[in-house]
Amino acid sequence: MKNFKKSIMLASVAALGLTVAACDGKKENATEEQAEMVRDSADATADSMEDKADAMDPKTDGMDTKGENALEAKADAVRESGEAKADAIEDKADKIPN
């Protein structure tokens, strides 16, 4: 029974140590928040573009026109670009010392 309690206590201390070691510093957290804002901004812009594409020609009965397809492709490009920028910022954050 004593060994079991010691094992549990040791495991708890080890887990706590790993948790503290995994904590990010303030600069890293701020940089990761910036990445999230970039991602959110790109998503909002892309969503707006997609909404405009959907509203372009309501008479097409669900069939996308060339203009709608072009705008949706631009929206996809904006979303992908934002994702790439956010990933680059997060990679930069990972290199910030704690």
N, C-alpha and C positions, 0 to 999 in steps of 0.2 A: 504494500500500500504506500509506503514512504517513497519508493522508487517511482511509482505512478504519479504521485503529487509533484515530485521533483521534475519528472519528465514534462508534465503539463506546465509547470512554472517556467521551465527552460524554453519550451516551445512558445509560450506567451511572450517572454522577453525577446526571443529571436524574431518573432513576428513584429513586435513593436519596433525593434531596431531596423528591420527592413522597411517598415512603413515610414519611419523618420528619414531613412536614407533616400527614399523615393520622392520625398517632398521637393517641389520645385521652388526656386528662389523667386523673389518679387519681380526681378527683371524678366525672368523666363515666363512667369505667369502673365505679365503685362504684354510681352511679345506674343504669347499664344492668344491672348484676348484680341490683339490687333489682327491676328490671322483670322480669327472667327468673325471679326467685323468685316474684313475684306470678303470673306466667303458669303456672309449674309448680304452684303451690299450687291455683290455680283448676282446672287440668287434673286434678290428683289428686282434688280434691273432686268434680268432675264424673264422673270415672271411677268413684269410689265410689258415687255416686248411680246411675249406669247399671248397676253391678253389682247394687245393691239392686233396681233395677227388673227386671232379668233374673231375679232369685231370688224375686220376689214371688209368682208363681203358676205353679209348674212344670207344672200340669195343663192349661195352655191350649194345649199342643202347638205352640208357636212363634207363637201369635197373641197380640199384646199386648192387655192389658186397659186400661181407661180409667186405672186407677191407674198402670200401668206407663208409659203414654204421658205422663201428667202429670208423673211423676218424671223421665222422659227429657227432657221439655221444660224442666223446671227445671234439669236438668244442662246442657242446651244454653245456657240463660240464664246460668248460672254461668260456663261456659266463655267465652261472649261478653263478659260483664262483666269477667272477668279479662284477657281480650285487650285490651279497651278501656282498662283501667287501666294495663296494661303499656305499651301504645302511648303513652299520655299521659306516663308516666314517661320513656320513651325520648325523646319530643319535648322534654321538660324537660332531659334529659341533653344533647341536641344543642345546647342554648342555653348550656350551661356553657362559659365561656372556658377554653382550655387553659392 
